[in-house]
Amino acid sequence: MDRVLLLVPSASYRASDYLDAARALELQVIVGCDEELLLAGISGSLQLHLDDPDSAADAIVALDGVTPLDAVVAVDDQGTFIAARAAERLGLRGNHPDAVAAARDKLRMRTLLSGAEVSQPAFAALSPTAGATELARLAGLVGLPCVVKPTSLSGSQGVIRADTVAEALAAVERARSIAVKAGASPDQPLLMEEFVHGPEVAVEGVLTNGELTVLAVFDKPDPLDGPFFEETLYVTPSRLGATGLRAVTTTTQAATRALNLREGPVHAELRVRDGRAWVIEVAARSIGGLCSRTLEFGTGMSLEYLVLAHALGRPVGSLRRAHGAAGVLMLPIGASGVLAEVTGRERALEVPGIVGIELTIAPGRMLVPLPEGNRYLGFVFARCDRPEQVEAALRAALAELDVRLERERPLKRRAAGR
């Protein structure tokens, strides 16, 4: 029986989905985490310092000396570099650590994409010592409006649009504060990017010996125009035309080659306009949160099943996505405060096409909106015959949900994009 080490940050949403996939594959699972987790169906656990890749990789190699491993798989961004380091040392399937490091460092990613002439926004690095004059000069080079972002955070945390130099100055100060509070070094540069107009899509794929197989393309029907970039709706299959889909696929493949990513899952985000695609992000992992629950392949395989099977070199048969359309609504957080309750769940579940609702922040916990926050309130899932039906169902479900904060009157959730 194959044995897999899953690297699971304590804040991850995804442990249970990976464990379900491991059971379907009849795997022995060891969970590596930054704190003890009580999870059913695991063979053991390994406490790791996920913020210290060297010590974590050493611990994994030591574990393999006692309990040999057949794969090391990270379920979220935080573990991807450690998994690559450990897999390389153990001779297991995976990406080179330098490639994964480049995908996790937005400035390094931009530099490599630029060297390979991959279509992307204009960009510049902002050092911690850059003053107002230097920032204004760089804004002139990149162009306004621009986007300021930390180089090491994910989930749109710290990402801020600025339309003027004055707004860019304020965005730099705020983004740097967010990055430092999230654990980044005060000496870490920020990234300033050209704001690319046009709809955004997400690409879910898998690499085998450097060749990309696109598993799904998600539309993001709500405009992501800032000033912050909270994602709400993901709907697949995409309603892009054939030219747009070709551009998205070829640009994503070019980006993975520029970063030297060769094996395993890829999640990319691109803007599309006039038949051309611009790379916004490329990550050496699968889609985040619980969004993967929208995807089903072949005879019922989950995305996590495919990721684990690929890491072990097992054949999986058809990668064709299940018939019909599917989507997910990431419940936005509109205001800061302590969550009292979310009502209307039963009404939302009665909306035709809605197949599930999962709340991921418990009552009594603090809600922190973007750009400071990095979590969603929950996820709503829909399946219908056509993408437009999925979108309509998710919007209708959102309209039924009410979020109440402690000592506050109920706040009616407005439909996304309305």
C-alpha positions in Angstrom: 0.0 0.0 0.0 1.4 3.4 -1.0 2.1 5.9 1.7 1.6 9.6 1.3 2.7 12.5 3.5 0.1 15.4 3.3 1.4 18.8 4.3 -1.7 20.5 5.9 -1.5 24.0 7.5 -3.7 24.2 10.5 -5.8 26.9 8.9 -6.4 24.8 5.7 -9.9 24.1 4.5 -8.9 21.0 2.5 -7.7 18.2 4.8 -11.0 16.3 4.7 -11.2 16.3 0.9 -7.7 15.0 0.5 -8.4 12.3 3.1 -11.5 11.2 1.2 -9.4 11.0 -1.9 -6.7 9.0 -0.2 -9.3 6.5 1.1 -10.6 6.1 -2.4 -7.1 5.4 -3.6 -6.5 3.0 -0.7 -3.4 5.0 0.6 -1.8 5.2 4.0 -1.8 8.8 5.0 0.5 10.6 7.4 -0.3 14.3 8.0 2.4 16.8 8.5 1.1 20.0 10.2 2.3 23.0 12.2 0.2 21.8 15.1 -1.5 18.5 16.2 -4.6 17.7 14.2 -7.2 15.2 15.2 -8.2 13.7 11.9 -9.9 10.3 11.2 -8.3 8.0 8.7 -4.7 8.9 9.0 -1.8 6.5 9.8 0.1 9.0 11.9 1.1 12.6 12.1 4.3 14.6 12.0 4.5 18.0 13.6 6.5 20.4 11.4 7.5 24.0 11.3 5.9 25.0 8.0 7.6 28.4 8.3 11.0 26.8 8.4 11.5 24.8 5.1 15.0 23.5 6.1 13.9 21.9 9.4 10.7 20.7 7.9 12.4 18.9 5.0 15.0 17.4 7.4 12.1 16.0 9.5 10.4 14.5 6.4 13.7 12.9 5.3 14.1 11.5 8.8 10.5 10.1 8.7 11.2 8.4 5.4 14.2 6.6 7.0 11.8 5.0 9.4 8.5 4.9 7.4 9.3 5.1 3.7 7.2 7.6 1.7 5.9 7.2 -1.8 4.8 10.9 -2.3 4.9 14.2 -0.4 1.9 16.4 -1.3 1.1 20.0 -0.1 -2.6 20.9 0.0 -2.0 24.6 0.2 0.6 27.3 -0.8 2.3 27.2 2.6 3.6 23.6 2.1 4.5 23.6 -1.6 8.2 24.6 -1.2 8.7 22.1 1.6 7.1 19.3 -0.4 9.4 20.1 -3.4 12.5 20.2 -1.1 11.6 16.9 0.5 10.6 15.2 -2.8 13.9 16.2 -4.4 15.9 14.8 -1.5 13.9 11.6 -1.5 13.9 11.1 -5.3 10.1 11.4 -5.5 8.0 12.9 -8.2 7.7 16.7 -7.9 8.9 20.1 -9.1 12.3 21.5 -8.6 12.3 23.6 -5.4 13.6 26.7 -7.3 10.6 26.5 -9.6 8.2 26.3 -6.7 10.0 29.2 -4.9 9.6 31.3 -8.1 5.9 30.6 -8.2 5.5 31.7 -4.6 7.5 34.9 -5.0 5.5 37.3 -7.2 8.5 39.5 -8.1 10.6 36.5 -9.0 7.7 35.1 -11.1 7.3 38.4 -12.9 11.1 38.6 -13.7 11.1 35.1 -15.1 8.0 35.6 -17.2 9.5 38.8 -18.5 12.7 37.0 -19.5 10.6 34.5 -21.4 8.4 37.2 -23.0 5.2 35.8 -21.5 2.3 38.2 -21.7 1.8 39.9 -18.3 1.3 43.4 -16.8 4.1 45.9 -16.7 5.7 45.8 -13.2 8.3 47.3 -10.9 9.8 46.5 -7.5 9.3 48.9 -4.6 12.0 48.8 -2.1 11.3 49.6 1.6 13.3 52.8 1.2 11.5 54.1 -1.9 10.2 57.6 -1.2 7.4 59.5 -2.8 9.6 60.7 -5.7 10.8 57.2 -6.6 7.3 55.8 -6.3 5.9 58.5 -8.6 8.6 57.7 -11.1 7.8 54.0 -11.0 4.1 54.7 -11.3 4.8 56.6 -14.4 6.7 53.7 -15.9 4.1 51.1 -14.9 1.2 53.3 -15.7 -2.0 54.3 -13.8 -4.2 52.8 -12.6 -1.8 50.3 -10.9 -2.0 47.5 -8.4 0.3 47.3 -5.3 0.8 43.9 -3.7 3.1 42.0 -1.3 5.3 39.5 -3.1 4.6 36.6 -0.8 0.9 36.6 0.3 -2.0 34.8 -1.4 -5.7 35.0 -1.6 -5.7 38.8 -2.6 -4.4 39.7 0.8 -2.8 43.1 0.7 -3.6 43.7 -3.0 -4.8 47.3 -3.6 -5.6 49.3 -6.7 -4.4 52.9 -7.0 -5.6 55.3 -9.6 -3.4 58.2 -8.6 0.1 58.7 -7.2 -1.4 59.8 -3.9 -3.5 56.6 -3.8 -0.4 54.6 -4.7 1.5 56.1 -1.7 -1.3 55.2 0.6 -1.6 51.7 -0.9 2.2 51.1 -0.4 2.0 52.0 3.2 -1.1 49.8 3.8 0.2 46.8 1.8 3.5 46.9 3.6 1.8 46.9 7.0 -0.4 44.0 6.0 2.7 42.0 4.8 4.7 42.6 7.9 1.7 41.6 10.2 1.4 38.4 8.1 5.0 37.5 8.8 6.9 39.0 5.9 10.2 40.7 6.5 10.1 44.5 6.6 12.9 44.4 4.0 10.8 42.5 1.5 10.0 44.6 -1.6 6.5 45.3 -2.8 5.3 44.8 -6.3 3.7 47.5 -8.4 1.8 46.3 -11.5 -0.1 47.7 -14.4 -3.8 47.2 -13.9 -5.0 45.1 -16.8 -8.6 45.8 -17.8 -10.8 42.9 -18.8 -12.5 39.8 -17.4 -10.5 37.4 -15.3 -10.5 33.6 -15.5 -8.9 30.9 -13.4 -7.2 27.9 -15.0 -7.0 24.5 -13.3 -4.5 22.1 -14.8 -1.9 19.4 -14.2 1.6 19.2 -15.5 3.2 15.9 -16.7 6.9 16.2 -17.7 6.3 19.9 -18.4 3.2 19.4 -20.6 0.0 21.1 -19.4 -3.4 19.4 -19.4 -6.1 21.9 -18.7 -8.7 20.4 -16.4 -11.1 23.4 -16.2 -11.3 27.1 -17.0 -13.5 29.1 -14.6 -15.1 32.4 -15.4 -15.2 35.1 -12.7 -18.4 36.8 -13.6 -18.1 39.7 -11.0 -15.7 42.4 -12.2 -12.5 42.5 -10.3 -11.8 46.2 -10.7 -10.7 47.1 -7.1 -9.8 48.9 -5.0 -9.6 45.4 -3.4 -9.9 42.1 -5.2 -12.3 39.9 -3.3 -13.2 36.9 -5.4 -16.8 35.8 -5.3 -18.1 33.7 -8.2 -16.3 30.9 -10.1 -18.3 29.2 -12.9 -17.2 26.5 -15.3 -17.1 25.8 -18.2 -16.0 29.2 -19.3 -18.1 31.2 -21.6 -15.0 32.6 -23.4 -14.9 32.0 -27.1 -12.5 29.6 -28.8 -9.9 32.4 -29.4 -9.9 33.4 -25.8 -9.7 29.9 -24.5 -6.7 29.1 -26.8 -5.0 32.3 -25.6 -5.5 31.3 -22.0 -4.2 27.8 -22.5 -1.1 28.7 -24.5 -0.2 31.6 -22.2 -0.6 29.4 -19.1 1.7 26.7 -20.7 4.2 29.4 -21.6 4.2 30.6 -18.0 4.7 27.2 -16.5 7.7 26.7 -18.8 9.2 30.0 -17.9 9.0 29.1 -14.3 10.3 25.5 -15.0 7.3 23.9 -13.4 7.1 20.4 -14.7 4.9 18.1 -12.4 1.7 18.3 -10.6 -1.2 20.7 -10.2 -1.2 24.3 -11.5 -3.6 27.1 -10.6 -3.3 30.2 -12.8 -5.2 33.4 -13.0 -5.3 35.5 -16.2 -7.0 38.6 -17.6 -8.4 38.3 -21.1 -9.1 41.1 -23.6 -9.4 41.1 -27.4 -8.3 37.5 -27.8 -5.1 38.0 -25.7 -4.4 36.7 -22.2 -2.2 38.3 -19.5 -0.8 36.3 -16.6 -1.8 37.6 -13.2 -0.7 34.6 -11.0 0.7 31.1 -11.4 0.7 28.8 -8.4 2.2 25.3 -8.1 -0.9 23.9 -6.4 -4.5 23.2 -7.0 -7.4 25.7 -6.6 -7.8 27.0 -3.0 -10.5 26.9 -0.4 -13.2 24.4 -1.1 -13.6 25.5 -4.7 -12.3 22.1 -6.0 -15.7 20.6 -4.9 -17.1 22.0 -8.1 -14.9 19.7 -10.2 -15.6 16.0 -11.0 -13.8 14.0 -13.7 -14.3 10.7 -15.5 -16.4 8.4 -13.4 -16.5 10.6 -10.4 -12.9 11.4 -9.5 -12.3 14.5 -7.4 -9.5 17.0 -8.1 -7.7 15.8 -4.9 -7.9 12.2 -6.3 -6.2 13.3 -9.5 -3.5 15.2 -7.5 -2.6 12.3 -5.3 -2.7 9.8 -8.2 -0.4 12.0 -10.2 2.1 12.3 -7.4 2.3 8.5 -7.2 2.5 8.1 -11.0 -0.8 6.2 -11.2 -2.9 6.2 -14.3 -6.3 7.8 -13.8 -8.1 7.3 -17.1 -10.3 10.0 -18.5 -9.7 13.6 -17.4 -12.9 14.8 -19.0 -14.9 17.0 -16.7 -18.4 15.7 -15.7 -21.2 16.9 -17.9 -23.0 20.1 -17.2 -21.9 23.3 -15.5 -20.8 24.0 -11.9 -19.8 26.9 -9.8 -18.9 28.1 -6.3 -19.7 31.3 -4.5 -17.0 32.4 -2.0 -19.1 34.2 0.6 -17.6 37.7 1.0 -16.9 39.5 4.2 -18.3 43.0 4.0 -17.4 44.4 7.4 -15.2 43.8 10.4 -16.7 42.4 13.5 -17.4 39.3 15.6 -19.7 36.9 13.7 -23.0 36.2 15.6 -24.7 34.0 13.0 -25.6 33.5 9.4 -29.3 32.9 8.7 -31.2 31.9 5.6 -29.2 28.8 4.9 -32.3 26.7 4.5 -33.8 29.2 2.1 -30.6 29.3 0.1 -30.5 25.5 -0.2 -34.0 25.5 -1.7 -32.8 27.6 -4.7 -32.9 25.3 -7.7 -29.3 24.2 -8.6 -27.8 24.8 -5.2 -26.2 21.6 -4.0 -24.4 22.6 -0.8 -23.4 25.3 1.6 -20.3 25.2 3.9 -19.7 27.9 6.5 -16.0 28.0 7.4 -15.9 30.7 10.1 -17.7 29.8 13.3 -19.9 32.2 15.4 -17.8 34.1 17.9 -14.9 34.5 15.5 -13.7 37.8 14.1 -14.5 38.7 10.5 -11.7 40.6 8.7 -12.4 41.9 5.2 -9.8 42.4 2.5 -7.2 43.6 2.1 -6.2 42.8 5.6 -8.2 39.5 5.8 -7.3 36.2 4.0 -10.3 34.0 4.7 -13.8 33.5 3.4 -17.0 33.2 5.4 -18.0 30.1 3.5 -18.7 28.5 0.2 -22.0 27.9 -1.8 -22.0 25.2 -4.5 -24.2 24.9 -7.5 -24.7 22.5 -10.4 -26.9 23.1 -13.4 -27.0 22.3 -17.2 -25.6 25.7 -18.3 -23.1 28.2 -16.8 -25.6 31.0 -16.8 -28.0 28.9 -14.7 -25.2 28.2 -12.2 -24.4 31.9 -11.9 -28.1 32.8 -11.4 -28.5 30.1 -8.8 -25.5 31.3 -6.8 -26.6 35.0 -6.9 -30.1 33.9 -5.7 -28.7 31.9 -2.9 -26.5 34.8 -1.7 -29.6 37.0 -1.6 -31.1 34.6 0.9 -28.2 34.7 3.4 -28.0 37.3 6.2 -24.9 37.9 8.2 -25.3 39.2 11.7 -22.4 40.6 13.7 -22.5 40.8 17.5 -24.2 43.9 18.8 -25.2 44.8 15.3 -28.4 44.7 13.4 -28.6 42.0 10.6 -26.8 43.0 7.4 -28.6 41.8 4.3 -26.1 40.3 1.9 -26.5 42.0 -1.5 -26.2 39.8 -4.6 -22.7 39.6 -5.9 -22.1 42.1 -8.6 -25.3 44.0 -8.0 
